[in-house]
């Protein structure tokens, strides 16, 4: 089981390892750098393809960390896919999202997450 330890502007610590970029966390515990276009940390738009990938990996709940100021957001297409597939969605500022992610894991939920680490 993966645990998000803490985060600050521009970084996140997962299982003791500090990362300087947005992350995607899969239900099996795998952590990947989120692809972000021209931005170093990650895009402010969370796309359908990103959600589909987590859904196909078996996530029953998606936790979206929208950043320290809530700037990142789901595209309309991503939001439509979530509704269409009836996926449970938790969308919070990233600090709150990491607490909810850890809580859901302790409840044995199959959680996938995208955490934006800047604004």
N, C-alpha and C positions, 0 to 999 in steps of 0.2 A: 504494500500500500504506500503510495506516494503522499508526502505531506508538504504543503506550502508553509514554510517557516515564517516568512515576513517579506515585506516589500517596501520600497521607497521610490521616489521619482526616478525612473530610468533603470531600475533593477528589481530583481525578485530572487529570493532564496528558496530553493526546492530541495528537500532532503540534504540540507547543508551546503548545497552548491549554488554559488551566486551566478546569476545570468544577467546580462546587460541588454536584454531584448524581450519583446513580447514572446509569450509561450503558448503552445497548444499542448494540452495534457489529455491523453487518451485513457479510456476506462481500464486498460491493462497496465497503466502506470508509466507508459512511455511518454517522455517529454521531448518536444521538438521546438526549434526556433520557428516562430511564425513568419511566413513570407510577408514582406511588407512593401513591395514596390520600391519607390525611390527613398522612402524614409528609413533611417537606420534601425529604428525600433519596431516599426510595423505600421500598417495603414490604419487610418481612423475609420475606414469602412470595412465591416466584417461581412464577407461575401457568402453567397449561397454555397459555393464550392467548399468553403471551409466548414460550414455546418454539415453538408452532406458527408464529408469525410469523417467527422465525429459520429454522425448517425450510423454510418456503415460500419464503424468500429464497435458498435454495440452500446453507445451511450443512451441511457434512458432519461437522463437529466443533463441539460447543458447549462453550464455556469459561464456567463459572459462578464468579464471585468472590463468596464468601460473606461478605465483610466483613473487617475487621481482626481480629475475634474469632470469626468463623465463625457469626454469629447468623442470617444469611439462609439460607433453605433452600427447596428445591423442594417444592411441594405433592405429595401422593400422586398426584393426577391428572396433574401435569406429569411426574413420574417414570414413570408408566405409559405416557404418550405416547412418551417417549424410548425405552423398551424396545420398545414396539409398532412404532415406526418404525426401530428398530435404529440410532439416532443415537449416534455416539461422544460420550461425556460426560467432561469434565474438570471436577471440582468441587473447588476449593481455596480456602484463605484468599485474599483479594483480592491481597495482595502477591505470592504465589506464582502466582496465576492470571494476572497480567499478564505475568510472565516466560514462562509456558507459552504464552500467546496470541502473544506476539512470536516465540517459537521456532516454533510451528506455522505462522505466516505465512511465515517464512523457508523452511519446508519446502514452500511452495506449497499448503498445505491451504486449503480454503474454510471459514473459521472465522467463527462468530458468537459473540458474547459478551454476557453481562450481568454487570456489575461493580457490586457494592454497596460504597459508599465509607465507610460508618460501621461500627458494631459488627457 
